[in-house]
Amino acid sequence: MGRQRRRFFVPVPKVKSLADLNRRLEEADRRDLARHIGARRQTVGAMGEADRAALRPVPELSFDPARVTPVRVDRKARVCVRQSFYSVPARYAGAS
């Protein structure tokens, strides 16, 4: 994403309408997919298609990635989860 942002939006494009911006982005995408990286024979688009073909299908079973962990908010409005501190809104300071 960073590459596209830097290449297509710096400097901020001056466009007449949202449709004009979308048209420019589609053209830029086509050019980007046709480019070669270094001395590689395949284009970026062709390599992307090869990667896509090698992907596994999304599993049908749902997976809940959440881990519920009781935490305590310290005086500085932080919680410690697995040895890393995360800030929370100050109104929760001192809460369990």
C-alpha positions in Angstrom: 0.0 0.0 0.0 2.8 2.5 0.8 4.2 2.2 -2.7 0.9 3.0 -4.3 0.3 5.9 -2.0 3.7 7.4 -2.7 3.5 6.8 -6.5 -0.1 7.8 -7.1 -0.9 10.4 -4.3 2.3 12.4 -3.8 1.9 15.1 -4.7 -1.9 15.1 -4.2 -3.5 14.8 -7.6 -5.6 17.6 -8.9 -8.8 16.1 -10.4 -12.1 17.5 -11.6 -14.2 14.7 -10.1 -14.2 11.4 -8.3 -14.8 9.7 -11.6 -11.6 11.4 -13.0 -9.6 10.3 -10.0 -10.9 6.7 -10.4 -10.0 6.7 -14.1 -6.5 7.9 -13.3 -6.0 5.2 -10.6 -7.2 2.5 -13.0 -4.7 3.6 -15.6 -1.9 3.7 -12.9 -2.9 0.2 -11.7 -2.7 -1.1 -15.3 0.8 0.4 -15.7 1.9 -0.9 -12.4 0.8 -4.5 -13.1 2.7 -4.3 -16.5 6.0 -3.3 -14.9 9.0 -5.6 -14.3 10.9 -5.8 -11.1 14.6 -5.7 -11.8 15.6 -8.3 -14.4 12.7 -10.6 -13.7 11.0 -12.0 -16.8 7.4 -11.9 -15.5 5.4 -8.7 -14.9 4.1 -7.8 -11.5 0.6 -8.8 -12.6 1.7 -12.2 -13.8 3.6 -12.9 -10.6 0.5 -11.8 -8.6 -1.7 -14.2 -10.6 0.8 -17.1 -9.9 0.6 -16.3 -6.2 -3.2 -16.1 -6.3 -3.3 -19.6 -7.9 -1.1 -21.0 -5.2 -3.3 -19.7 -2.3 -5.4 -22.2 -0.4 -9.2 -21.7 -0.2 -10.6 -19.9 2.9 -11.6 -22.5 5.5 -15.4 -23.1 6.0 -15.0 -23.4 9.7 -15.2 -20.1 11.6 -12.2 -19.2 13.9 -12.4 -16.9 16.8 -9.0 -15.2 17.2 -10.0 -13.4 20.4 -8.4 -14.2 23.7 -10.3 -12.9 26.7 -7.8 -11.9 29.5 -8.7 -10.1 32.7 -6.6 -7.0 33.0 -6.2 -4.1 35.4 -5.8 -0.5 34.3 -2.9 1.2 36.1 -2.8 4.9 37.2 -1.3 5.9 33.9 -4.4 4.4 32.0 -2.4 1.5 30.6 -3.1 -2.2 30.6 -0.4 -4.9 30.4 -1.2 -7.8 28.1 1.5 -10.5 27.7 4.3 -8.1 28.8 3.2 -5.2 26.5 1.5 -2.1 27.6 -1.4 -0.5 25.8 -3.1 2.8 26.6 -6.8 3.0 27.3 -9.0 6.1 27.8 -8.0 7.9 31.0 -11.5 7.4 32.5 -10.6 3.7 33.0 -7.5 4.5 35.2 -7.5 2.2 38.3 -10.4 0.0 37.0 -10.3 -3.8 36.9 
